Amino acid sequence: MEFVAGHKGEGVNITAFNEIFGEYHQRFIRFAEGYTLDHASAEDIVMESFSLAWRHREKLTRSKFPAYTLTIVKNRCLNYLRDQKIHLRAAEELYAHGLRMINNKINTLEACEPDDLFVEDTLKLVQHVLDKLPAHTHEVFERSRVRGQSYREIAEDMGITVKNVEFEISKVLKLIRQELRLWSILGTIVCLILLRSLFY
């Protein structure tokens, strides 16, 4: 940028400024808008650039004033674009993070086999109930359900009546049903929580 010496009487006066502004204002806006792609931002940049150039009017000749102003416009446009780049990069990182989370949830759901889960969880639940049973009750149930003995065979082997065997088996089945009912309620709550986390 070429400057004049700035002696008294040199520089750009208000009349010259108004003429330059009238001639270049819209042209500079079109120039800036070509890069910002936003008319309001382009107008702001041009007005700020003319204002800054006016503050340096004593150092400029009339012929250099438009180029000096356009240089300011160019630099303001560069700053605008750099800011936009930062914002876009941040938005891309947020988008990528959100996309990864969604993909993880999709992959988890795709890999989920409900039948397998129910079978596995049911077996664990039954085993949990059995582990808490008294040894006598546990043996009766195991002989019936694992070894396949009849109630009469169990009664004879353990020295108890068939009614006792029926009572013990019935007691265990009731406990298992209670646990399954509770597990079903908890499972529904968990599913609702998972669905909420996926869509909100």
Stockholm file with secondary structure:
# STOCKHOLM 1.0

chainA/1-200         MEFVAGHKGEGVNITAFNEIFGEYHQRFIRFAEGYTLDHASAEDIVMESFSLAWRHREKLTRSKFPAYTLTIVKNRCLNYLRDQKIHLRAAEELYAHGLRMINNKINTLEACEPDDLFVEDTLKLVQHVLDKLPAHTHEVFERSRVRGQSYREIAEDMGITVKNVEFEISKVLKLIRQELRLWSILGTIVCLILLRSLFY
#=GR chainA/1-200 SS CCCCCCCTTCSCCHHHHHHHHHHHHHHHHHHHHHHHCCHHHHHHHHHHHHHHHHHTGGGCCTTTHHHHHHHHHHHHHHHHHHHHHHHHHHHHHHHHHHHHHHHHHHHHHHHCCHHHHHHHHHHHHHHHHHHTSCHHHHHHHHHHHTSCCCHHHHHHHHTCCHHHHHHHHHHHHHHHHHHHHHHHHHHHHHHHHHHHHHHC
#=GC SS_cons         CCCCCCCTTCSCCHHHHHHHHHHHHHHHHHHHHHHHCCHHHHHHHHHHHHHHHHHTGGGCCTTTHHHHHHHHHHHHHHHHHHHHHHHHHHHHHHHHHHHHHHHHHHHHHHHCCHHHHHHHHHHHHHHHHHHTSCHHHHHHHHHHHTSCCCHHHHHHHHTCCHHHHHHHHHHHHHHHHHHHHHHHHHHHHHHHHHHHHHHC
//
